[in-house]
């Protein structure tokens, strides 16, 4: 999947809040990273929000071709260390994962 297709799909499915744009700029998180995590990441329910994270080990079993994609390779480190918080098709914030994420 090309970068253009990923970004188009992202813009068609969610809106990005001003807070999220600001945090993305402060943390150096690109739109391509957000798009890949949103499309291929795993969704977890946290309170009323949804957290999306990318799990490389699970992707190896499910979608090995994605790991060979040039867009993924370019942003791989950023993709694997970023989480998204989405509420009702609106990106609330994006942040770096620094420690262990507790899972239910």
N, C-alpha and C positions, 0 to 999 in steps of 0.2 A: 504494500500500500504506500502510495507516495505521500509526501508531506502535505501537499495541497489537498489531497483527498481526506487525510486525517483532520486537517484544520477545518475543512468544510463540514465534515461530519460533527466535529465538536461544536461549531457555531450553530448548527441546526438542532442540536440536542440540549444544550445548556446555555445559560447566560452567565457571564462572569461579573461578580459584584465589584464595586470600586475598591472595597477592602481587599479582595482577592488580587486585583491588578496591582495594588500598592505592595502587597506582601510578595507577589511574584517578582516584582522589580527589586525589592529589597533583598530577596533571597536568591536572585539570579536563576529563577525557574522559568524555562521557556514554554511557549504555547504548545510546541511539539511534544514536550514532556507531558504536559497536562492531557493532550489528546491521546497519547499512547496509554497512559495510566487509565484514563476514562474508558477507552475502548477495550483494553485487554486486562486491566487490573481486576482484582477480586474485591467485591463489595461486601462490607460488613456494616451492620446496623449499630449505630452508637447513639443512644437516646432517640431523638427525633431525626437525626441526620444519618447520612451514609458516608462511610469512610472507604475510599478506594486506595488500595495499595497493590503494587506489582510484586508478585512472588516468582522469582526466576526458577526456583526448583520445581514448582508446579507447572510453569510454562514449558519446561523441558518435556514434561509428560504429555501436555495438552497440545501445544502449538510450537513445535521445534523450529518451524520455518521462520517464525517471528524473530527468534534469537539470531538468525542469520541476516535479517533485513538491515539495509544500510542506515536507515533512519534510526532504528533501534540501537545499532552499534554506536552511532554518533552521540546519542544521549543516554547510553546505558547506565552509567554511574548515577546520573541525575534521576533517571527513571526508578532505579532500584532503591533510592534513598529519599523518595518523596511520597507524601500522602496527601490526598485531597479530601476535603469535607464538602459534601454536596447536600443541599436541602431543597426539595421540590424543584429539581432541574435548575438549580442556581448554585454556582461554585461560590462557597462562602470563604474558604481560605485554602492555601496550599502551604505545606510545611515540610521541613527536612526531618527524617526519622533519625534520631540520634541514639536511641536506646532500643530496648525491646518493646514491642507493641503488645499489650495484653490482649489476648483473644479469649472470647467466651467459650 
